[in-house]
Amino acid sequence: MDRTAGQKRAAAFLYPQIDAFDQRMLDVGDGHRIYVEQCGHPSGLPVVVLHGGPGGGCSPAMRRYFDPSVYRVILFDQRGCGRSRPHASVEANTTWHLVADIEKIRETLGIDRWLVFGGSWGATLALVYAQTHPDRALHLILRGVFLMTKAELDWFYGGGAGKFWPDLWRRFTGIIPEDERGDLIAAYHKRLFSGDILTETRFARSWAAWENALASIEQEGLLGESPADYARAFSRLENHYFKNAGFLEEDGQILRDLPRLEGVPGTIVQGRYDMICPPISAWKLAQGWSGSDLRFIPVAGHALSEPGISAELVRTMDALRGARFRD
């Protein structure tokens, strides 16, 4: 199936575009101001949307998974990306800063509890947030599960995925000197934080291109170059988090802390052929989380826009709109 046909199929499952009724810049301290928006029903069932990356930013397309007559949808650009400022900054930018930001948004908007919707890195952040504040999470809706483990990073930056995409892997690794290719995250970090904007932009575009090219099962190879500002924020933030293992206490922390989700239900939507976040992570998560429901999508990769993934996420949100949540 060509990409245009796939996009049309995905669009058929989504709600029409809706405008935000509230947009603001929220001061979260440490010199950071983050962009926050609300759309849908002002008094509806609240759901916070956590974008991927880290560093991807939110987009209007993310509003389309929710019935606007039912849901009060909250989206925001995490520290350092999108419309948040300062742009591409990694200062005071860790998983724990983002968890605190989510809580500040909730408190600022006067929300007691909400659904948490996130994919890829957004799924990581949703899990860490819910494990930190289980009393605030009504239900987790996760797509393309990433647990921020060494095994997952080794798969994507150590040659695992490259065995399926050797031509693109060669482009990604080829701009790094051979003697530095044993640790590509560190090698790219050196250049993404070189202080020279041209060097940072060149390597940022290469970093982003490797991930973007593998996102969809229908993808035929490298896409055009990402805009410089987007690529620099996305790549610097993602590399910063990966170099620091997500700022977690230990490898496998999310699985270790699954007992904290006792009583918190979740739906996991996972592409069977996800090259960026292999399905084994979603499987392990579901095996250790009794309140979860894992749904494999047979012909799908990683992207939120995959037709099967879009359809299942809309079905999930439509089912949850009538659910009874615990007091």
C-alpha positions in Angstrom: 0.0 0.0 0.0 1.4 3.4 -0.8 1.8 6.1 1.8 -1.0 8.3 0.5 -3.5 5.4 0.7 -2.3 4.6 4.3 -2.8 8.2 5.4 -6.3 8.3 3.9 -7.2 5.1 5.8 -5.8 6.6 9.1 -7.7 9.8 8.6 -11.0 7.9 8.2 -10.8 6.8 11.8 -10.1 10.2 13.3 -12.3 12.9 14.6 -12.4 16.2 12.6 -9.9 18.8 13.5 -10.9 20.9 16.5 -9.4 24.2 17.7 -7.9 24.8 21.1 -10.1 26.9 23.4 -7.2 27.7 25.7 -3.6 28.3 25.0 -1.0 29.6 27.4 2.7 29.6 28.4 3.1 28.2 31.9 6.2 29.1 34.0 7.4 25.9 35.5 10.6 27.3 37.1 14.3 26.8 36.3 14.0 29.4 33.5 11.5 27.2 31.6 8.1 28.2 30.2 6.1 25.5 28.6 3.3 25.7 26.0 0.0 24.2 27.2 -3.3 24.0 25.3 -6.8 22.7 25.9 -9.4 21.6 23.3 -12.6 19.6 23.2 -15.3 20.0 25.9 -14.3 22.4 28.7 -16.1 20.3 31.3 -15.4 16.9 29.7 -13.5 13.9 30.9 -9.9 15.2 31.1 -7.0 13.5 29.2 -3.4 14.6 29.1 -1.5 13.8 25.9 2.3 13.2 26.3 4.2 13.5 23.0 7.2 11.4 22.0 10.9 12.1 21.5 11.9 13.3 24.0 11.8 16.6 22.0 9.0 15.8 19.5 6.5 18.4 20.6 2.7 18.2 20.2 0.7 18.9 17.1 -2.9 19.7 16.2 -3.2 16.2 14.7 -2.9 14.7 18.2 -6.3 16.3 19.1 -8.1 14.0 16.6 -8.2 10.8 18.7 -10.8 12.2 21.1 -14.5 12.8 20.8 -14.6 16.6 21.3 -18.1 16.4 22.8 -16.8 14.1 25.6 -13.1 14.8 26.3 -11.3 17.8 27.7 -7.9 17.3 26.0 -4.8 18.8 27.4 -1.6 18.9 25.2 1.7 20.5 26.0 5.2 20.9 24.6 7.7 19.4 27.0 10.7 21.4 28.2 13.0 22.6 25.4 10.9 21.7 22.4 8.0 22.9 20.3 6.7 26.3 21.5 8.2 25.9 24.9 11.2 28.1 25.8 14.2 28.1 26.0 14.4 26.1 22.7 16.6 23.0 22.6 17.7 23.6 26.1 18.8 20.6 28.3 19.4 22.6 31.4 17.1 21.5 34.2 15.5 19.0 31.8 15.1 15.5 33.2 12.3 13.0 33.5 11.6 14.2 37.0 11.3 17.8 35.9 8.7 16.6 33.3 6.8 14.6 35.9 6.7 17.8 38.1 5.5 19.8 35.1 2.6 17.4 34.4 1.5 17.8 38.0 1.8 21.6 37.8 -0.4 21.6 34.7 -3.0 19.4 36.5 -3.0 21.7 39.5 -3.1 24.9 37.5 -6.1 23.6 35.5 -7.9 22.4 38.6 -8.1 18.8 37.5 -8.3 16.1 40.2 -7.6 13.0 38.1 -7.2 12.4 34.4 -6.6 9.8 31.7 -2.9 9.7 30.5 -2.3 9.1 26.8 1.2 8.7 25.4 3.2 7.0 22.8 6.9 6.0 22.5 8.8 8.3 24.9 5.3 9.6 25.8 4.5 6.1 27.0 7.7 6.0 29.1 6.7 9.3 30.7 3.1 8.2 31.2 4.3 5.1 33.1 6.8 7.1 35.3 4.2 9.7 36.0 1.6 7.2 37.0 4.1 5.2 39.2 4.9 8.5 40.9 1.3 9.7 41.2 -1.0 6.7 40.9 -3.8 8.5 42.6 -4.0 11.0 39.7 -4.1 8.5 36.9 -7.6 7.2 35.9 -6.4 5.0 33.0 -3.2 4.8 30.9 -3.4 4.6 27.1 0.0 3.7 25.7 1.2 3.2 22.2 4.6 1.9 20.9 6.0 1.1 24.4 9.5 2.3 25.3 10.8 1.4 28.8 14.0 3.3 28.6 16.2 0.2 29.0 19.8 -0.4 27.8 18.5 -3.3 25.7 16.2 -1.0 23.8 18.8 1.7 23.2 21.3 -1.0 22.1 18.8 -2.3 19.6 18.3 1.1 18.0 21.7 2.6 18.3 23.9 -0.5 18.5 23.0 -2.1 15.2 19.9 -4.3 15.9 17.5 -2.2 13.7 20.4 -1.6 11.3 20.3 -5.3 10.3 16.9 -4.6 8.8 17.9 -1.3 7.3 21.6 -1.6 6.4 21.5 1.1 3.8 20.1 3.7 6.2 22.2 2.4 9.1 25.3 3.1 7.0 24.2 6.7 6.4 23.6 7.2 10.1 26.9 5.7 11.2 29.0 6.8 8.2 29.4 10.4 9.3 30.9 9.3 12.6 34.7 8.3 12.6 35.1 4.5 12.7 36.8 4.5 16.1 33.8 6.2 17.7 31.1 4.0 16.4 31.1 1.7 19.4 29.0 4.3 21.3 27.0 6.2 18.8 25.0 8.0 21.5 28.2 9.4 22.9 29.6 10.2 19.5 26.5 12.1 18.4 26.4 13.8 21.8 29.8 15.3 21.2 28.6 16.9 18.0 25.1 17.8 19.0 26.5 19.9 21.9 29.6 21.1 20.1 28.6 24.8 20.3 28.9 25.2 16.6 25.3 25.7 15.2 26.2 24.3 11.7 27.7 21.1 13.2 24.9 20.7 15.6 22.3 21.1 12.8 24.1 18.6 10.5 24.2 15.9 13.1 20.8 16.7 14.4 19.3 16.1 10.9 21.1 12.8 10.6 19.9 11.7 14.1 16.3 12.6 13.3 16.4 11.1 9.8 17.4 7.6 11.2 14.4 7.5 13.5 11.9 9.0 11.1 12.8 6.6 8.4 11.9 3.6 10.5 8.7 4.9 12.0 6.1 3.5 9.6 5.8 0.1 8.1 4.9 1.7 4.8 8.1 3.9 4.8 10.3 3.3 1.8 13.4 5.0 3.1 14.8 8.4 4.1 12.4 11.3 4.1 13.4 14.9 3.3 15.5 16.8 5.9 13.7 18.0 9.0 13.6 21.8 9.6 16.7 22.8 11.3 15.1 24.2 14.5 12.9 21.1 14.9 15.8 18.6 14.2 18.1 20.4 16.7 15.6 20.4 19.6 14.5 16.8 18.9 18.0 15.4 18.5 19.6 17.3 21.4 16.9 16.4 23.8 16.5 12.8 22.8 20.3 12.3 22.9 20.5 14.0 26.3 17.9 11.7 27.8 19.4 8.6 26.2 22.9 9.4 27.3 21.6 9.7 30.8 19.4 6.5 30.6 16.3 8.6 31.1 17.5 9.7 34.5 16.1 6.6 36.1 17.6 5.0 39.2 18.4 1.7 37.5 18.0 -0.2 34.3 14.6 -1.8 34.2 13.1 0.6 36.8 9.7 0.9 35.1 9.2 -2.9 35.3 10.5 -3.0 38.8 7.9 -0.4 39.9 4.9 -2.0 38.3 3.4 -2.8 41.7 2.8 0.9 42.1 0.2 0.7 39.3 -2.0 -1.7 41.3 -5.5 -0.5 40.7 -4.6 1.7 37.7 -5.9 0.1 34.4 -4.2 0.5 31.1 -4.6 -0.2 27.4 -1.4 -0.9 25.3 -1.6 -0.5 21.5 1.5 -2.0 19.9 2.5 -2.3 16.3 3.6 -5.9 15.6 6.5 -4.7 13.3 7.6 -1.7 15.4 11.3 -1.2 14.4 11.9 1.6 16.9 10.4 0.1 20.0 10.3 -3.7 19.5 7.1 -5.4 20.8 9.0 -7.4 23.5 8.8 -4.3 25.7 5.0 -4.1 25.5 4.8 -7.8 26.1 7.0 -7.6 29.3 5.0 -4.6 30.5 1.7 -6.4 30.0 3.0 -9.6 31.7 3.9 -7.7 34.9 0.9 -5.3 35.0 -2.3 -7.1 35.9 -4.5 -4.2 35.0 -3.3 -3.9 31.4 -4.9 -4.9 28.1 -2.3 -5.5 25.3 -3.5 -5.2 21.8 -1.1 -6.0 19.0 -1.8 -4.4 15.6 -0.9 -7.0 12.9 0.4 -4.9 10.1 1.8 -1.8 11.8 5.1 -0.2 12.8 5.7 2.6 15.3 4.0 5.7 14.1 0.9 7.2 15.7 -0.5 7.7 12.2 -0.3 4.0 11.2 -3.9 3.2 10.1 -4.3 0.2 12.4 -2.9 2.0 15.4 -5.0 5.1 14.8 -8.2 2.9 14.5 -7.4 1.1 17.7 -6.7 4.2 19.6 -9.9 5.8 18.5 -11.8 2.7 19.5 -10.1 2.7 22.9 -11.0 6.3 23.6 -14.6 5.8 22.4 -14.9 2.9 24.8 -13.5 4.8 27.7 -15.8 7.7 27.3 -18.6 5.8 29.0 -16.4 3.9 31.5 -17.0 4.1 35.2 -13.8 5.2 37.0 -13.0 4.5 40.6 -13.9 7.1 43.2 
